[in-house]
Amino acid sequence: MINSIKLKLTDYLRGDNERSSNIIKNILMSFGVKIGSISIGLLLVPMTINYINPIQYGIWLTISSIVSWMSFFDIGLGNGLRNKLTSSLALNNYEDSQVYVSTTYAVLAIISTILFIGFLLVNPYINWVTFLNIPPTISENISQVILVVVGTFCIQFIVQTLNVILTSTHQPAIAALISFLGQLGVLIGVFILKQIVPGSLAVLVWVLTLIPIITLVLASLFFFNTKLKFIAPNVGKINFSYAGNILNVGGAFFIIQIGALVLFQTNNIILTKVLGPAAVTEFNVAYKLFSVLIMGFTIVITPYWSAFTDAITKNDYEWMSKSVTKLRKGWLILALILVPVFTLLSKFIFSIWIGNSVQISGQLTIMMALYVIGYTCLSLNCFFLNGVGKVRIQLILYIFSSFINIPLAIFFAKSYGVMGVVLSNVIIFFVMNIILWIQCNQVLNKSKSKIWN
C-alpha cells in the first residue's frame, strides 16, 4: 500500500510534461513556505498593535500604502522582464537573457535614485499630519518616519528584481522562501524590540523595512554566484536599447499597474480621510485574515504566468486550455466551499487572534468574503492574459476602474462605513471578471477578432 501511494505521488509530481511538473513542485513547496508566512503574518499583527497602538498601526499601514505606489514607477519593467526573460530562456537564448537582466537592474537603479532625490526635495513642504488626518495625541515625527520608509523602499525597489528573475526561471517557490525568511527576521526583530525599546513608530519602521532588504541582498549574492550565475547582472552587459524591448511588453503592464494601484491601494487613504486611522486598522485586520485564502490561491496560479508565456512561445494551446480549465475548477471550490466555511469560522478566529483590541463587524466580514471571491477570479483571468501577452482589454478596464473606484468608495464609505470601501471593489471586480472571462475563452479558441485578441 505504501509503495502504491509513493507511485501515485511520483506520477502526480511528474505531471503530464516538464512544464506541469515544475508547476506542481512549485505549488507544493510554496504551500509549505506560505503556511509559515501566514503564521508569521498573523502573529505579527497583534504583536505590532500591542507594541504601539491601533491608531499608530493604522498610520503605518497608510504610509506603507502610499509608499507602495512608488513601486509602479518601474514603468512596467518588472512584468516586462518577466515575459521577455521567460521567452528568451524558452528559446535557449542565454546571451539576451543576461542583457535583459543587467539592463533592468540598471534602469531600476536610475529610477530609484531619481525618486529618492525628488522626495528629499518635496518632503519638507508636505504637512503629513494634516494629509493623513493624524490625531494631535500622536507625537511621532511623521515626516522622518516617511523619509525612512521611502529610502528603504527605493533600495528594495531594485533588489526585489531577484524575485521576478526566480519566477521567470520557474522558481516562484524560492522567491516565496526568500520572502518568508524576511518576514521571520521581522518577527524576531519586533519581538526583541518589545523587550528593549518602548513603543515607537519610528523605531518599528526601521525593523519592518530594513530586514527584508538585507534578506534580499544576501539571497541575490547567493543565487547570482550559483544557480543563476549564467544570467547574473553584469555592467558590461547593460544595453539600454533592450529597455525598449522590455517596455514594448511592459508599457501596457505599467498602465495596468497604475489602474491596479488606484483599485487596490487607495482603500487605506480613503478610510483614513473619511473615517480616521482606526478604520484603516479594522479594514486591514479583516483583510489580513481573509488574505490567507488569497495567498493560497495565488500560490497555485503564480507558476502559471511564466508557464503560459513558455506555452504561447511554443504554440502549445492544448496545454493552456487544460490548465485554465483546472484553475477554474479550483476557483469554484474556493468560491463555493472554502470562502463560506472561512466566513462562518471568522468570528471565532478573530476572538482568538486579536481578542477585543479591534472589533470587526459581521457586515465587513461578509463583504470581505465577496472581495476574496472577486479578487481571486480576477487574478486567474489576469495571470493567463498577462502570460500570453493579451492585455489590451485589461488595460482599458483598469483605466476605467481607476476613475470609478475612488468616488464610488468615498460615497459608500460615508454611507456604510468601512464595508462600503470593500463594496466598491467588489462591484468593480464583478464587471471586470465577466469581460475578462470571455476574453480568456476567445484567446484559447484562437479568436481572430481584434477586440479579444
Protein Blocks (a to p, Z undefined) as FASTA:
>chain_A
ZZmmmmmmmmmmnombfklmmmmmmmmmmmmmmmmmmmmmmmmmmmmmmmmcmklmmmmm
mmmmmmmmmmmmnnommmmmmmmmmmmmmnopaklmmmmmmmmmmmmmmmmmmmmmmmmm
mmmmpcfklmnopafklmbdfklmmmmmmmmmmmmmmmmmmmmmmmmnopakmmmmmmmm
mmmmmmmmmmmmmmmmccdfklmmmmmmmmmmmmmmmmmmmmmmmmmmmmgccfklgcfk
lmmmmmmmmmmmmmmmmmmmmmmmmmmmmmmmmnojklmmmmmmmmmmmmmmmmmmmmmm
mmmmmmmmmmmmnopaklmmmmmmmmmmmmmmmmmmmmmmmmmmmmmmmmmmnommbccd
fklmmmmmmmmmmmmmmmmmmmmmmmnopaklmmmmmmmmmmmmmmmmmmmmmmnommlm
mmmmmmmmmmmmmmmmmmmmmmmnopabfklZZ
